[in-house]
Amino acid sequence: MNKSYDIICFSLSRWDSAISSPALSLAKEFAKKHRVFYIDHPYSWKDFFTERKTAAIQSRKHALFGGKNIYSNPGSLPENLTVVTTRLTLPINFLPPGFFYRQLSKINDGIVLGAIRRIVKDYQLKDFVYINFFDPYFVRKLPGDIKPWRSVYQSMDDISQVAYSNRHGTRLEEEIIRNFDYTLCTSRELTRLKSAFSKNVFLHPNAADTSIFKKAVTEKLPMPAELKNIKTKIIGFTGSIEYRSNFELLKKVAEYHSDKTLVFVGPVQTEEHKTVGLDKMPNVVFVGPKHITELPGYLQYFDCVLIPFRKNTLTKSIYPLKINEYLAAGKPVIATHFSEDIYSFRDVAYVVDSADEFVKTIDTAIAENSEEKKQARVRVAEQNTWTARVERFWEIITPPPVS
């Protein structure tokens, strides 16, 4: 593989998002050997008016309005990784499919293509790879004047199973898969589904930055302030608290384990936890979103951790980012049997079928925990690093695509 390829990434996630992003993790790994240009998910005019006072908008306003200072090299990112901010785009998802949507979508595509052309010109790119990380709403076909060595689309969820994204996303994703050289999918089910649109669809699962999460095993970390007054054993969850989670199940966990404390670390993106009354329970704590580097400090003090996903068509296509993060931290994991991918971890995690089994397995997981089991979990996580995923990426895209 020619090590001189530059990489342009277009991502659904922004580099400074509160939620850990597979796209940014891969971009940082690529940046160890390549120049990487990370185009943030564009802000729309609607985003600007609702978030205009935030630091994120204020720090980008010259790029958003005037197309000035579009490049930045945040100190927390590798030196070889340049963040790129586009101009403001039009909010069009509310429109029905049809003429007006297509015309306004072309305007948005033009804004993103303008940023790509500037990168190619300003940095004199010759041979580069273009990767779209799960954002088929922009640029589903590259024009003739933009000629990457390979174009790659990464599918991360079943876009048809979420009402907001399904409005346009399902047909747009099919379009981008047909037009791009390769499609990489994070789960076995996604790989099966997307293979209907291209011969060049490959499994490329999520991973973990084990160097961050192993600190929960290798270092003595200070106890986070939110945990200091908790005297019971702790059942933990890290990540986004949203529609994939089974809140009825979580309520059963809190009720059955009234002698323990259930701690959630992550942004709350639904009101469903209130609907079931989880927020009123005395042994349930929500600490809010934390930076990925802070998570080991919480995980170290958790006695076990949960992946309490619903079992449905959406979750059938999910390879959860958190499984390898949990395992790298050495924690006992109790998960619902929602996908073939999570079941593949059954040797180092408790993957269960029923709510009763899920609730009761928590005591088993805590009682059976040992140094030997902890190290076995870490070893599995170390096979699923972003370094390994980048190596696999080049293996997949180096041969010419099948026509």
Summary of the structure (lengths in Angstrom):
residues: 403
radius of gyration: 21.6
end to end distance: 21.2
largest distance: 64.0
contacts: 1293
relative contact order: 0.11
helix: 40%
strand: 17%
